[in-house]
Amino acid sequence: MAKPKLRKFDAANYLKSEKDIALYLEACLKDGGDDPAFIAAALGDIARARGISELAEKTGMTRAGLYKALGKDGNPSFGAVLKVIRAMGLEFHIAPQK
């Protein structure tokens, strides 16, 4: 019997619409707890789905800088996170915890 060919899961392949992106980021914020690298990586997934070059142009950051900041070991500043969120066409909201 032949072994099945498995591919590494990449969330960026499934982020097709604004709604998909918003729901994904919301879920990551809930699941990520206090782990900034988890949230940075989620933003990186969205950035790759949207196009890193376009995002770099909109934020004024370099592609390499975005990859580094939004990678799994990234630790972007809060200002950079806000820039990226706005450049993605998203809004940042705060609500009371449930």
LINBELJO-V570570 format. One record per run of one state. SS is the DSSP state (hx for helix, st for strand, lp for the rest). FROM is the first residue (numbers start at 1). LEN is the number of residues. If there is no record, write none. Layout:
ss: (SS:SS)
from: (FROM:FROM)
len: (LEN:LEN)
This chain:
ss: (lp:hx:lp:hx:lp:hx:lp:hx:lp:hx:lp:hx:lp)
from: (1:11:15:18:33:36:51:52:60:63:70:78:88)
len: (10:4:3:15:3:15:1:8:3:7:8:10:11)
